[in-house]
Amino acid sequence: MDYKKSKAPNNTVTRNIMDLCKDTGNIYESVAIIGKRANQISIEIKQDLSKKLAEFASYNDSLEEVFENREQIEISRYYEKLPKATLLATEEFIDNQVYFRDPSKDKDEEA
């Protein structure tokens, strides 16, 4: 998922509960799926940000001087303005872009 091109809102949006539970039949199961996907997205964003900021890391032992790099600040601001992982995950779930399965239901179907 390319979170940079996502059309997810940047602020909180009120959702219809019935829209969230239509695929699973259970609102709690839907929220659990969205939560797990949000964790995956946040890890991906954090790794991407860390990789970009690592380019600016200086490895000197001097703790007295801390240099602020303008590009580093701009990158950090860009990531702060991105929609939160929960909003991205909810948008994916509503658009049916999240794959999920329930192993307990799979066992029932086999029997």
N, C-alpha and C positions, 0 to 999 in steps of 0.2 A: 504494500500500500504506500502510495506516495502522499504522505501527510502534508507536504508543502502545497499540493494542488487540490487539497480537499475543500469541499464547499461547506464543511461543518461550521456552525456559528461559533463566534468567539465568546459568547456569553451564554448564560443558562437559558434554556428554552423549555417551556412546559410541554410535556408529552402526554398523549392519551395512553393510559395504561392498557387499554384493549388493543392498541396497535402494537405494543411491545410484547404482549403475550399471545398474539395470534399464531405465531410459528411454533411455539413450545407448548402452549396451553396452560402455562404456569408463569406468573409474573416473577416469582422468586428464581426460577430456573433461567429466565431471560436476563434478570439482573446479574446472576452469577456468570453467565456467558459474557455479558458486556463487561463485567469487572475483570474477568480473565483476559479478555482481548485488550482492555485498557492497560493492564499491566504489561502485556507484550509490546504495545505501542510506546508506552513510556520508556521501556528499556531500550527500544530501537532509537527513540529520539535522544535519550541520554548518551548512548554509544556514539551516535552521529555527532552530537555536540562535543563530546570529549575528544573525539578524533580531530575535529576542526580546531579546538582550543589547544590541543597538544602541539600544533605547529608553532604556537607562540610561546611555548614553555621555555624558560631559561633555567639552566641547571647550574647556577652559581650558589655558593654556600652563604652568600651575604644576605642576611635577613633585613639589613638596614634600608636597602633601596628596593622599592617595588615600582616597576615601570608599568604604566597603564598604556596599552596599545589601543589606538582608536579603532582599528579593524576588529580587534578582540571584543571591544565594547559593542560594536555594531552587530557582530555575530550573536552575542549574548542577548541583545535587545530583540533581534529577529526571532530567536527561539522563545523569548518571553511572550511575544505577541501571537505565537501560534495557538490554535485552539488546544484546549486541554485534552489529554488522552481519553478521558471519559466521554467527552463530546464527540471525538473522532470515532470511538468504538460504538457509541449509540447510533451515530449516523450510518456506520457500516452495517450494523445489525438491522436497522430499519430498511436499508437498501438491499438486504439479503446478500451481502458480500462476506459474511462470516460463516465459515463451515463449522458445524458442531454436530456431535452425536452423543447419544446416551447409551452407554454400554449395558445398563440394566434393561433397557427397552429392546436392545439387540438380542439379549438372551431370551427374552419372552417371545420374540418373533421366531426364534429358532426352535423352540420347544413345541 
